[in-house]
């Protein structure tokens, strides 16, 4: 099942040309396969093979691969080809710490901008996560989860940081999916977002910061807790 993306395939006020829409579809399909591990780390990707597979031009494939390269999901090397990016714990941990700083350090701005529209959108995202969990669709759950956190941060109105957060989100989710045990508790994953919405609705910055901090640092078991107040934190 194709998952909704919180990347909008449009330009300002205009629909994308057909080739760009097709490139976006290929991008989303490959993104899903990389995040789920269907395309394994270090797998080679060729424009010709992908063009034959998706029934489109190599130029369309090239556009999709360039977007995946921008997200860090593939590595494009001159004269060496394109490969699925590795998914190492050290990278995932570093991105997790960056994500934690971005999401937790600007919550005064988020709370100041919170209104009924934002809360309604977050509750809709939660319902979408619940539906995906009940369907056993981990990728769709991941997509809505990422959209949930991106939407909260958007309220801080710090647009230059948003692309950095989005990269952190997708790579943290990729690491979690590829390295967690099978039969994960998807419904429990969705319900972890309920107290975040409640704290935001109450305007409680301190509680919201504590909840987000715990939520982020426990996304996957890296070993020692990454929170600064934990004496077992790794350097």
N, C-alpha and C positions, 0 to 999 in steps of 0.2 A: 504494500500500500504506500502510495506517495505521501510524504509528510508535508504539512504546511511549513513554510519557511518564514522567519521574521525578517528576511531580506526581501524587500519589495522589488520585483523585476520591472520597474518603470523608471522613466526619467521624469523630471519635474513637469507635471501637467501634460505629459505625452506618453502614449503607450509605446513600448519598445517595438522596433522593427521585427518582422518574423524571425530573421536569423538570430537576433539577440534573444528572443524568447526561447528559441531552440537551444541556444548556448546555455541559457539559464537552466533549462530542463536537464541538460547533460551535466551541468555543474552540480545540481541538486542530487542527481542519481549517483554520480561518482562520490560526492561528499558522503552520502548515506553509506555506500559500500566501504569507504575508507574508515568511517567512524565505527561501523559494525565489525570491521575486520574481514569482510568478504574479499576486499583487496588488501592483502597483507602488507605490513611494513616492508619496504625495500623492493616491492614488486615493480617490475618495469611496465611502463605505459607507453604505447606508441600511437601517434596520431592516426596512422593508417588503420590499425586494428580497431581503434575506437570509432573511427568514422564508419567503418563497415558494420560494426556492431550496432551503432545508433542510427545508421542510415542517413548520415548528414555529411557535410563537407569537412575537410581537415581544418579549414579556417574556423568553423564553428567549434570543433574540438579544441583548437588552439586557444580560443577565447575562454572556454571553460577551464582548461588547464592553467591558464594565466591567473584566473580567479582563485583556483585551488592553491596555486603557488603563493598568492598574496595572503591566504589564510594559513600558510605553512603546512598544508596537508600533503603537498607534493613538493619535490625538489626538481627544478628544471635546470640542467647543466649543459652549457654549450658543448656540442660535439659528443656528449655522453648520454643524452636522452633525458627522459622524465621518469622519476621513481616515486613511489609512495613514501612519504616521510616516515622516519622512525618514530617510535612512541616510547621514549625512555622515561624512567621514573624521575631522574634529575630534572629533565625539562618540565615534566608535569608538576613537580614540586615547586620549581621556580615560578612557573606561570600561576600556580595556586596562590603563592605569596603576593604576587602582583595583583591578582584578582581580589584578594582579601583587602589589600590597601585601597583599591579603587572603590569597592563596594561599601566598605565600612568607614572610610574617612570623610565622606561627604553627606552623611545622613541628615545633618541639620538642613541642608539645602533640599534634600528629598522630602523631608517632613513638611517643610515650609510650602512646598508645591503640591502636596497631596490634596486631592479633592475626590468627589464622588466618582468622577469619570475614571480616574486612575484606579481607585479601589474596585470599580466595576470591571475594568479590564483585567485586573489581577485575579479576581474571582472567576472570570471567564477562562483565563489561562489555567487556573486550578481545576476547573471542571474538565477542560480539555486534557489535562494530565491524568485525571481520574479515569476518563474514558479510555485513554491510551493504555493505562495500566490494566484496566479490566479486559482490554483486548489482547494483552500480552505484547503490545507493540512498543518495545523499548526505545527504538529510534524516534518514533513520534512523541513519546514521553520526553525524551531528551530535547527535542526541538522546542516543545512548549515550555520545558523547564528553562532553557536558555532564553527564550522570549520573555519569560516572567522576570528573570533577573535583569535583562537588558531594559525592560520597561520601567522597572523601579529606578535604575540608574539614570534613565532618560530624564526623570523628574529633577535631577540635580542640575540639568542644563549645562553640561560640560562636554560638548560634542567632540572635542578633540580626543577625549579619553575613550569614547564609545567603541571605536574600532579595536583598541587594545583590549578592552574588556571582552568583546566578542571573540577575539582570538583565544583569550584565556579560557572562556567558557567552552568553546568547542573542543579544545585540546584536553581540558580537564574531564569532559564527558567521554571523549574518546579513550583516554587512559582508563577511566572507571569501567567502561564497557569491555575493553579488551583484557582487563586484569582482574575483574571481580569474578566471584564464583558464579556458576550457572544457577538458574532458578532464583534470581534475585527478587527481593520483595518490592515489586514495582508499585503496588498500592501504598505501601509504607513510604516510598520515595515521594509520591505525590502529596501525601498528608503532611510531610515535613514542612510544607509551605504554609499551612494553616496559621500557625502562631506568628509567622512573619507578617501576614496580612493583618492580623489582630493588633499587633504592636504598631503597625503603620497607621491603622485606623484610629488608634488611641493617641497618636502623636508622641509616643514614648521613645525618644531618641536612644536613651541608654539601653532600654530593653531590646529595641530593634537592633542595635549594634551587637549586643550579646548574642542574640538569636542568629543573625547573619554570620557572625564570626564562627559560632559553633557549626552552623549549617555548612559553611564553606570548608572549614578545616576537617570535617568528617565526611566529605564527599566520597572518599575512598581511603582505605587503610594504607598510609605511607609509612606506618611505624609510629615514631614519636609524634605527639600532637604538635602542630605548627604554631599554636597560639603563643604569643610572647610571654604570657604569665605562667606558662608551663615550664618548670625547671628542667624537664627532659627534652626541651626543644633542641633540635639539631642546629649547628651553626650554619 
